[in-house]
Amino acid sequence: MNLEFDGDIRGQIGFLVKRIQQALRAKMDSSLADNGLTTSQYAALVHLRESPNLSNAELARRSFVAPPTMIRIVQDLEKLGHITRACNDENAKVINISLTEKGKRTLKGCDSKVVSIQRQMLSGMSDEEITDFARFLVHSAEQLESSE
């Protein structure tokens, strides 16, 4: 495979992925602001819905942010009344974070906005093309994450 930066679009894959990420993030931040959330806050709430009682460290790992950044996100979400924090019964140093009813309602209101943005991003693609695109993204991530 020849990926060179000679004007060939194949040599710009990384830049194209970043362009998609930035456009997606901007669209999501704008849309989620109507519900008082940022994309990072929404991501944290989604992870808490899928796996209640996560620790700050685990939530940071799943959300692709540094633990100090997640501390700030968690503090903001707690002030907004979307989450609660409680001591872990097994490890006193760990604080479990979970959604409140308000957090669940807010998250539910945001989900349709995110789905709409994803539909816009994938519009004009067939189901087969979307599946191939998803497989490409998973494959690419796995290649970069594998140890060499």
ChimeraX commands (.cxc) that place a marker at each C-alpha (Angstrom):
marker #1 position 0.00,0.00,0.00 radius 0.5
marker #1 position 1.51,3.29,-1.09 radius 0.5
marker #1 position 0.37,6.21,1.07 radius 0.5
marker #1 position 2.41,9.23,0.14 radius 0.5
marker #1 position 1.68,12.93,0.54 radius 0.5
marker #1 position 1.80,13.88,-3.13 radius 0.5
marker #1 position -1.70,15.29,-3.40 radius 0.5
marker #1 position -3.26,11.82,-3.49 radius 0.5
marker #1 position -6.29,11.76,-1.18 radius 0.5
marker #1 position -5.18,8.33,0.09 radius 0.5
marker #1 position -2.19,10.00,1.68 radius 0.5
marker #1 position -4.46,12.28,3.69 radius 0.5
marker #1 position -6.54,9.66,5.54 radius 0.5
marker #1 position -5.43,10.84,8.98 radius 0.5
marker #1 position -6.35,14.42,8.16 radius 0.5
marker #1 position -9.72,13.31,6.82 radius 0.5
marker #1 position -10.45,11.35,10.01 radius 0.5
marker #1 position -9.56,14.44,12.07 radius 0.5
marker #1 position -11.77,16.61,9.84 radius 0.5
marker #1 position -14.72,14.27,10.47 radius 0.5
marker #1 position -14.00,14.26,14.20 radius 0.5
marker #1 position -13.88,18.06,14.38 radius 0.5
marker #1 position -17.04,18.52,12.33 radius 0.5
marker #1 position -18.88,15.89,14.38 radius 0.5
marker #1 position -17.72,17.45,17.65 radius 0.5
marker #1 position -18.74,20.96,16.59 radius 0.5
marker #1 position -22.17,19.77,15.45 radius 0.5
marker #1 position -22.72,17.80,18.65 radius 0.5
marker #1 position -21.53,20.61,20.94 radius 0.5
marker #1 position -23.90,23.02,19.21 radius 0.5
marker #1 position -26.87,20.66,19.36 radius 0.5
marker #1 position -26.28,19.41,22.91 radius 0.5
marker #1 position -25.90,22.97,24.23 radius 0.5
marker #1 position -29.69,23.26,23.98 radius 0.5
marker #1 position -29.80,20.66,26.78 radius 0.5
marker #1 position -26.98,22.33,28.72 radius 0.5
marker #1 position -24.38,19.68,27.89 radius 0.5
marker #1 position -21.09,19.44,26.05 radius 0.5
marker #1 position -20.11,16.44,23.95 radius 0.5
marker #1 position -17.73,15.29,26.70 radius 0.5
marker #1 position -20.48,15.50,29.31 radius 0.5
marker #1 position -22.87,13.62,27.03 radius 0.5
marker #1 position -20.25,10.89,26.48 radius 0.5
marker #1 position -19.76,10.50,30.24 radius 0.5
marker #1 position -23.52,10.21,30.79 radius 0.5
marker #1 position -23.81,7.59,28.02 radius 0.5
marker #1 position -21.07,5.50,29.65 radius 0.5
marker #1 position -22.79,5.78,33.03 radius 0.5
marker #1 position -26.08,4.66,31.50 radius 0.5
marker #1 position -24.37,1.62,29.98 radius 0.5
marker #1 position -22.30,0.81,33.09 radius 0.5
marker #1 position -23.67,2.33,36.31 radius 0.5
marker #1 position -21.34,3.02,39.24 radius 0.5
marker #1 position -18.15,3.62,37.29 radius 0.5
marker #1 position -15.15,5.18,38.99 radius 0.5
marker #1 position -13.71,8.47,37.76 radius 0.5
marker #1 position -10.66,6.67,36.37 radius 0.5
marker #1 position -12.74,4.16,34.40 radius 0.5
marker #1 position -15.06,6.89,33.15 radius 0.5
marker #1 position -12.04,8.87,31.95 radius 0.5
marker #1 position -10.62,5.83,30.10 radius 0.5
marker #1 position -13.92,5.14,28.36 radius 0.5
marker #1 position -14.40,8.80,27.44 radius 0.5
marker #1 position -10.86,9.28,26.05 radius 0.5
marker #1 position -9.98,12.09,28.46 radius 0.5
marker #1 position -7.36,12.44,31.18 radius 0.5
marker #1 position -8.49,11.74,34.76 radius 0.5
marker #1 position -8.06,15.41,35.81 radius 0.5
marker #1 position -10.31,16.46,32.93 radius 0.5
marker #1 position -12.91,13.89,33.97 radius 0.5
marker #1 position -12.82,15.23,37.53 radius 0.5
marker #1 position -13.96,18.61,36.19 radius 0.5
marker #1 position -16.61,17.01,33.94 radius 0.5
marker #1 position -17.95,14.99,36.89 radius 0.5
marker #1 position -18.02,18.04,39.16 radius 0.5
marker #1 position -19.98,19.99,36.53 radius 0.5
marker #1 position -22.43,17.13,35.95 radius 0.5
marker #1 position -22.97,16.80,39.70 radius 0.5
marker #1 position -23.66,20.55,40.02 radius 0.5
marker #1 position -26.19,20.24,37.20 radius 0.5
marker #1 position -27.88,17.40,39.08 radius 0.5
marker #1 position -27.23,14.77,36.40 radius 0.5
marker #1 position -25.10,12.43,38.53 radius 0.5
marker #1 position -24.44,11.42,42.12 radius 0.5
marker #1 position -21.27,10.16,43.71 radius 0.5
marker #1 position -21.06,7.57,46.48 radius 0.5
marker #1 position -18.31,5.66,48.25 radius 0.5
marker #1 position -17.46,2.26,46.87 radius 0.5
marker #1 position -18.26,-0.50,49.38 radius 0.5
marker #1 position -15.20,-2.53,48.37 radius 0.5
marker #1 position -12.60,0.24,48.07 radius 0.5
marker #1 position -12.86,3.42,50.15 radius 0.5
marker #1 position -10.54,5.28,47.75 radius 0.5
marker #1 position -12.96,4.76,44.84 radius 0.5
marker #1 position -16.05,6.89,44.34 radius 0.5
marker #1 position -18.84,5.35,42.27 radius 0.5
marker #1 position -20.64,7.69,39.88 radius 0.5
marker #1 position -24.19,7.07,38.72 radius 0.5
marker #1 position -26.99,8.85,36.86 radius 0.5
marker #1 position -29.82,10.66,38.61 radius 0.5
marker #1 position -33.35,10.66,37.24 radius 0.5
marker #1 position -32.67,14.15,35.88 radius 0.5
marker #1 position -29.53,12.85,34.18 radius 0.5
marker #1 position -31.49,9.99,32.60 radius 0.5
marker #1 position -34.15,12.41,31.28 radius 0.5
marker #1 position -31.54,14.80,29.90 radius 0.5
marker #1 position -29.66,11.96,28.26 radius 0.5
marker #1 position -32.83,10.64,26.67 radius 0.5
marker #1 position -33.55,14.12,25.27 radius 0.5
marker #1 position -30.07,14.29,23.77 radius 0.5
marker #1 position -30.03,10.82,22.20 radius 0.5
marker #1 position -32.33,11.75,19.31 radius 0.5
marker #1 position -30.15,14.77,18.52 radius 0.5
marker #1 position -27.04,12.61,18.33 radius 0.5
marker #1 position -28.82,10.04,16.15 radius 0.5
marker #1 position -29.92,12.85,13.83 radius 0.5
marker #1 position -26.35,14.13,13.53 radius 0.5
marker #1 position -25.08,10.64,12.77 radius 0.5
marker #1 position -27.77,10.20,10.12 radius 0.5
marker #1 position -26.70,13.50,8.55 radius 0.5
marker #1 position -23.07,12.36,8.54 radius 0.5
marker #1 position -23.96,9.07,6.84 radius 0.5
marker #1 position -26.65,10.38,4.49 radius 0.5
marker #1 position -26.34,9.17,0.92 radius 0.5
marker #1 position -24.62,5.97,2.00 radius 0.5
marker #1 position -26.27,2.57,1.61 radius 0.5
marker #1 position -26.63,0.22,4.57 radius 0.5
marker #1 position -23.81,-1.84,3.10 radius 0.5
marker #1 position -21.55,1.21,2.79 radius 0.5
marker #1 position -22.29,2.21,6.39 radius 0.5
marker #1 position -21.43,-1.31,7.56 radius 0.5
marker #1 position -18.20,-1.25,5.52 radius 0.5
marker #1 position -17.34,2.20,6.91 radius 0.5
marker #1 position -17.90,0.98,10.49 radius 0.5
marker #1 position -15.75,-2.09,9.83 radius 0.5
marker #1 position -13.01,0.12,8.40 radius 0.5
marker #1 position -13.06,2.34,11.49 radius 0.5
marker #1 position -12.92,-0.65,13.86 radius 0.5
marker #1 position -10.12,-2.24,11.84 radius 0.5
marker #1 position -8.14,1.00,11.75 radius 0.5
marker #1 position -8.51,1.52,15.51 radius 0.5
marker #1 position -7.44,-2.05,16.20 radius 0.5
marker #1 position -4.37,-1.67,14.00 radius 0.5
marker #1 position -3.30,1.47,15.82 radius 0.5
marker #1 position -4.00,-0.03,19.25 radius 0.5
marker #1 position -2.14,-3.28,18.62 radius 0.5
marker #1 position 1.36,-3.59,19.94 radius 0.5
marker #1 position 3.99,-3.93,17.28 radius 0.5
marker link #1:1,2 radius 0.2
marker link #1:2,3 radius 0.2
marker link #1:3,4 radius 0.2
marker link #1:4,5 radius 0.2
marker link #1:5,6 radius 0.2
marker link #1:6,7 radius 0.2
marker link #1:7,8 radius 0.2
marker link #1:8,9 radius 0.2
marker link #1:9,10 radius 0.2
marker link #1:10,11 radius 0.2
marker link #1:11,12 radius 0.2
marker link #1:12,13 radius 0.2
marker link #1:13,14 radius 0.2
marker link #1:14,15 radius 0.2
marker link #1:15,16 radius 0.2
marker link #1:16,17 radius 0.2
marker link #1:17,18 radius 0.2
marker link #1:18,19 radius 0.2
marker link #1:19,20 radius 0.2
marker link #1:20,21 radius 0.2
marker link #1:21,22 radius 0.2
marker link #1:22,23 radius 0.2
marker link #1:23,24 radius 0.2
marker link #1:24,25 radius 0.2
marker link #1:25,26 radius 0.2
marker link #1:26,27 radius 0.2
marker link #1:27,28 radius 0.2
marker link #1:28,29 radius 0.2
marker link #1:29,30 radius 0.2
marker link #1:30,31 radius 0.2
marker link #1:31,32 radius 0.2
marker link #1:32,33 radius 0.2
marker link #1:33,34 radius 0.2
marker link #1:34,35 radius 0.2
marker link #1:35,36 radius 0.2
marker link #1:36,37 radius 0.2
marker link #1:37,38 radius 0.2
marker link #1:38,39 radius 0.2
marker link #1:39,40 radius 0.2
marker link #1:40,41 radius 0.2
marker link #1:41,42 radius 0.2
marker link #1:42,43 radius 0.2
marker link #1:43,44 radius 0.2
marker link #1:44,45 radius 0.2
marker link #1:45,46 radius 0.2
marker link #1:46,47 radius 0.2
marker link #1:47,48 radius 0.2
marker link #1:48,49 radius 0.2
marker link #1:49,50 radius 0.2
marker link #1:50,51 radius 0.2
marker link #1:51,52 radius 0.2
marker link #1:52,53 radius 0.2
marker link #1:53,54 radius 0.2
marker link #1:54,55 radius 0.2
marker link #1:55,56 radius 0.2
marker link #1:56,57 radius 0.2
marker link #1:57,58 radius 0.2
marker link #1:58,59 radius 0.2
marker link #1:59,60 radius 0.2
marker link #1:60,61 radius 0.2
marker link #1:61,62 radius 0.2
marker link #1:62,63 radius 0.2
marker link #1:63,64 radius 0.2
marker link #1:64,65 radius 0.2
marker link #1:65,66 radius 0.2
marker link #1:66,67 radius 0.2
marker link #1:67,68 radius 0.2
marker link #1:68,69 radius 0.2
marker link #1:69,70 radius 0.2
marker link #1:70,71 radius 0.2
marker link #1:71,72 radius 0.2
marker link #1:72,73 radius 0.2
marker link #1:73,74 radius 0.2
marker link #1:74,75 radius 0.2
marker link #1:75,76 radius 0.2
marker link #1:76,77 radius 0.2
marker link #1:77,78 radius 0.2
marker link #1:78,79 radius 0.2
marker link #1:79,80 radius 0.2
marker link #1:80,81 radius 0.2
marker link #1:81,82 radius 0.2
marker link #1:82,83 radius 0.2
marker link #1:83,84 radius 0.2
marker link #1:84,85 radius 0.2
marker link #1:85,86 radius 0.2
marker link #1:86,87 radius 0.2
marker link #1:87,88 radius 0.2
marker link #1:88,89 radius 0.2
marker link #1:89,90 radius 0.2
marker link #1:90,91 radius 0.2
marker link #1:91,92 radius 0.2
marker link #1:92,93 radius 0.2
marker link #1:93,94 radius 0.2
marker link #1:94,95 radius 0.2
marker link #1:95,96 radius 0.2
marker link #1:96,97 radius 0.2
marker link #1:97,98 radius 0.2
marker link #1:98,99 radius 0.2
marker link #1:99,100 radius 0.2
marker link #1:100,101 radius 0.2
marker link #1:101,102 radius 0.2
marker link #1:102,103 radius 0.2
marker link #1:103,104 radius 0.2
marker link #1:104,105 radius 0.2
marker link #1:105,106 radius 0.2
marker link #1:106,107 radius 0.2
marker link #1:107,108 radius 0.2
marker link #1:108,109 radius 0.2
marker link #1:109,110 radius 0.2
marker link #1:110,111 radius 0.2
marker link #1:111,112 radius 0.2
marker link #1:112,113 radius 0.2
marker link #1:113,114 radius 0.2
marker link #1:114,115 radius 0.2
marker link #1:115,116 radius 0.2
marker link #1:116,117 radius 0.2
marker link #1:117,118 radius 0.2
marker link #1:118,119 radius 0.2
marker link #1:119,120 radius 0.2
marker link #1:120,121 radius 0.2
marker link #1:121,122 radius 0.2
marker link #1:122,123 radius 0.2
marker link #1:123,124 radius 0.2
marker link #1:124,125 radius 0.2
marker link #1:125,126 radius 0.2
marker link #1:126,127 radius 0.2
marker link #1:127,128 radius 0.2
marker link #1:128,129 radius 0.2
marker link #1:129,130 radius 0.2
marker link #1:130,131 radius 0.2
marker link #1:131,132 radius 0.2
marker link #1:132,133 radius 0.2
marker link #1:133,134 radius 0.2
marker link #1:134,135 radius 0.2
marker link #1:135,136 radius 0.2
marker link #1:136,137 radius 0.2
marker link #1:137,138 radius 0.2
marker link #1:138,139 radius 0.2
marker link #1:139,140 radius 0.2
marker link #1:140,141 radius 0.2
marker link #1:141,142 radius 0.2
marker link #1:142,143 radius 0.2
marker link #1:143,144 radius 0.2
marker link #1:144,145 radius 0.2
marker link #1:145,146 radius 0.2
marker link #1:146,147 radius 0.2
marker link #1:147,148 radius 0.2
view
